[in-house]
Amino acid sequence: MAVDRERLLERVRAALAGVKHPGTGVDVLGGGQVQELAVGEDGVVQFQFVLRPEDPGALVREARAAVEAVEGVTRVKVDVKLPAAAMAGPQGRHGRPRPGSVPAPTPDPKLLEGIRHVVAVSSGKGGVGKSTVAANLAAALAAGGRRVGLLDADVYGPDIPIMYGERRRPRVTGARGQEKIVPLEAHGVKLMSLGFLLEEEQPAIMRGPMISGILRQFLEQVDWGELDFLIVDMPPGTGDAQLSLVQTIEVDGVVMVTTPQDVSTGDVRRGIRMFERVKTRVLGVVENMSGFVCPHCGEQVDIFGRGGGRRMAEAMNVPFLGEVPLEVAVREQGDTGRLAVIHAPDSAAGRALREIAERVAEAVAGAVAARA
């Protein structure tokens, strides 16, 4: 049955007019944040939301919730956009700083006062299983009785929702202007990811300044509560997200993930050097996909080679945290929200990941003691 699109559009506009910017008091329609608003015959509403660096991330969720509450709306599609001026950032067209650009910030020790330790999980390149290690590391620490949060900072490939089997949208609490996002929880771990806020197939199309802004919002506008560990799953590489993290908060250390092959260890070397330059301790290296044991004949096949991570760690003078074998069950469990350390703790990968988690905890304790 076709809906009266004109009347529905009026109701949607009225709902959006009630969503005010906490800083300016201007509604999202009058402020120009909502653009290209359209209503389909099937009741699907879609619009673009121009999110500026100074806007609170909760504003997008408030706008979506307001439209979803309108009678007759069957679905809401929001395309988050960054204005061209903000995407240009503090640099000119050729990468040179603009006159008067703001210097790099220093970590704010009061930003996460309720969190004892922050550990980043990073890699030099994609496809090495960094998110798998981060997801299982967080779950293993939580299974050991620790209070743990997991922040998915890989905005281009937010895989943590899938790995934890969590599809809900987080709710927002607090008075207007003081809103906090309540993280979801699974396997005893508090979770926050951009994947919880996007449509299933919606890409995150954004440049550096926007990534930095989202990362900061996830740090300061999420109600993490009291945590022993906040694990941050970083995007691959040595770019804006890595620099923003160490410039925003005190990071106790970084776990680098690699596969044994040279093309991976070479990129991790560059990642280690980057963190050393920004004075962030590298807790150690994890070699993932270190070998595949055939489930039928028991023969081990070193698909990506073997020992490359250990050799690289020794050459770089950083600890080697362990090897994680390549197992079909780990992939299957990751795709269905059944983490290896929880649902297959006695498997080779499950045991390796639990041992790595304990070594990380010990390394963090050592790093804190050395800094004291």
Rosetta blueprint (number, residue, H / E / L):
1 M L
2 A L
3 V L
4 D L
5 R H
6 E H
7 R H
8 L H
9 L H
10 E H
11 R H
12 V H
13 R H
14 A H
15 A H
16 L H
17 A H
18 G L
19 V L
20 K E
21 H L
22 P L
23 G L
24 T L
25 G L
26 V L
27 D E
28 V L
29 L L
30 G L
31 G L
32 G L
33 Q L
34 V E
35 Q E
36 E E
37 L E
38 A E
39 V E
40 G L
41 E L
42 D L
43 G L
44 V E
45 V E
46 Q E
47 F E
48 Q E
49 F E
50 V E
51 L L
52 R L
53 P L
54 E L
55 D L
56 P L
57 G L
58 A H
59 L H
60 V H
61 R H
62 E H
63 A H
64 R H
65 A H
66 A H
67 V H
68 E H
69 A L
70 V L
71 E L
72 G L
73 V L
74 T L
75 R E
76 V E
77 K E
78 V E
79 D E
80 V E
81 K E
82 L L
83 P L
84 A H
85 A H
86 A H
87 M H
88 A H
89 G L
90 P L
91 Q E
92 G L
93 R L
94 H L
95 G L
96 R L
97 P E
98 R L
99 P L
100 G L
101 S L
102 V L
103 P L
104 A L
105 P L
106 T L
107 P L
108 D L
109 P L
110 K L
111 L L
112 L L
113 E L
114 G L
115 I E
116 R E
117 H E
118 V E
119 V E
120 A E
121 V E
122 S E
123 S E
124 G L
125 K L
126 G L
127 G L
128 V L
129 G L
130 K H
131 S H
132 T H
133 V H
134 A H
135 A H
136 N H
137 L H
138 A H
139 A H
140 A H
141 L H
142 A H
143 A H
144 G L
145 G L
146 R L
147 R L
148 V E
149 G E
150 L E
151 L E
152 D E
153 A L
154 D L
155 V L
156 Y L
157 G L
158 P L
159 D L
160 I H
161 P H
162 I H
163 M H
164 Y L
165 G L
166 E L
167 R L
168 R L
169 R L
170 P L
171 R L
172 V E
173 T E
174 G L
175 A L
176 R L
177 G L
178 Q L
179 E L
180 K E
181 I E
182 V L
183 P L
184 L E
185 E E
186 A E
187 H L
188 G L
189 V E
190 K E
191 L E
192 M E
193 S E
194 L H
195 G H
196 F H
197 L L
198 L L
199 E L
200 E L
201 E L
202 Q L
203 P L
204 A L
205 I L
206 M L
207 R L
208 G H
209 P H
210 M H
211 I H
212 S H
213 G H
214 I H
215 L H
216 R H
217 Q H
218 F H
219 L H
220 E H
221 Q L
222 V E
223 D L
224 W L
225 G L
226 E L
227 L E
228 D E
229 F E
230 L E
231 I E
232 V E
233 D E
234 M L
235 P L
236 P L
237 G L
238 T L
239 G L
240 D H
241 A H
242 Q H
243 L H
244 S H
245 L H
246 V H
247 Q H
248 T H
249 I L
250 E L
251 V L
252 D L
253 G E
254 V E
255 V E
256 M E
257 V E
258 T E
259 T L
260 P L
261 Q L
262 D H
263 V H
264 S H
265 T H
266 G H
267 D H
268 V H
269 R H
270 R H
271 G H
272 I H
273 R H
274 M H
275 F H
276 E H
277 R H
278 V L
279 K L
280 T L
281 R L
282 V E
283 L E
284 G E
285 V E
286 V E
287 E E
288 N E
289 M E
290 S E
291 G E
292 F E
293 V E
294 C L
295 P L
296 H L
297 C L
298 G L
299 E L
300 Q E
301 V E
302 D L
303 I L
304 F L
305 G L
306 R L
307 G L
308 G H
309 G H
310 R H
311 R H
312 M H
313 A H
314 E H
315 A H
316 M H
317 N L
318 V L
319 P L
320 F E
321 L E
322 G E
323 E E
324 V E
325 P E
326 L E
327 E L
328 V H
329 A H
330 V H
331 R H
332 E H
333 Q H
334 G H
335 D H
336 T L
337 G L
338 R L
339 L L
340 A H
341 V H
342 I H
343 H H
344 A L
345 P L
346 D L
347 S L
348 A H
349 A H
350 G H
351 R H
352 A H
353 L H
354 R H
355 E H
356 I H
357 A H
358 E H
359 R H
360 V H
361 A H
362 E H
363 A H
364 V H
365 A H
366 G H
367 A H
368 V H
369 A H
370 A H
371 R H
372 A L
